[in-house]
Amino acid sequence: MTQISFTSDGFVVDAAVVGAAFGFPASEIPGRLRAGEITSRCEAGQDEDAGRWRLTFFSGGRALRLVVDQAGTILTRTTYPAHPPAAGDLHLLATKARK
């Protein structure tokens, strides 16, 4: 498998990519996702960013942000201190994006 692939259900990211960012073995990533210890968000690029997606993973006060193209090529990879947005914040972001 390439590091990131796009399917009809969305993106599939190799567990080794996420694990490396948070210091977990790849084998632990599926369980941590199911348990909600790792959460994620996907945002589609618009206008000059069309054809790109921003995939952000959150865990333990850290974030991994990947910007990928249609082929699943990682264009940028960034880790930084962060906390996932609250559900209300996501609704607010979605509302602002529609305006």
N, C-alpha and C positions, 0 to 999 in steps of 0.2 A: 504494500500500500504506500502511496505517496503520503507525505506528511498531512496534506489536507485534500479531501475530495468533496465534490458537490454532488448530492443525490437529490431525488425528488422529495425527500423528507428534510433536506437541509444540508448543512455541512457536517462532515465527519473529520474530526481532528485526531491525529495519531496521539495516543495517550502519552507517548514519550515526550512530545512537545510540551504538553501541559505539565507533566511530572517534572521535567527539567526546570521549569520556571518556578515551581513551588517546592522543590526538593523532595518529591515523592517518587517512589518507583512506579513505572508505568502500570504495573499490575494492580496498584491501589487506586488508580484514577476512576475506573467505572464504579467501584463501591463508594468512593467519596462523592461522586456526582449523585448517585442514588440517595445517599444520606443527606445531601444538601450542603456538604462541607465545601464543595466547589460549585459555584453557580456561574452562569454565563449569560451573555447578551450578544445579539447579532444585529448590526445596523447596515443597511444597504446604502451605498453611495448614491448621490444625486448630482445632477448637472455635470460639472467637470470631474466628479468622482464616480460617475456611472460606470458600472462594470467592476467596481471594487466593493469589498465588504470589510467591516471592522468587527472582529470577533474578540470579545473581552471576557476573560475568566477571572473570577474573584475567589480568593481563599486566604483566610487568616490575616486579614489586613493588607494583602498584596493583590495586585492585578497583573495579568498578562494580557497585552493587547496585540493582536495580529491584524494587519491589513493585508488582505489577499485579493488576487484577481480571479477572473472567471475560470482559469485553469487550476486554481488552488495554490498558485505560487505565493509564498510569503514575501510580500514587498517590504514590510517593516515588522519588527518584533520589539516590543518594549515591555519592561516590567517596572512597576512603581508602587509606592504605598497607596492603598485605597481601600474603601469599603463599598460593598455593593449598594446601589441606590435602593431606597425603600420602595415598596410597591406603588405608593402614592406619587413618588418622584418619577417613576417610569410612566405613569399615566400623564403627568404634567408634561414630560418630554414629548410624548406622542401627540398630545393636544397642541403643543407649540409647533411641532413639525407639520401639522396639517394646515396651519394658518398661512 
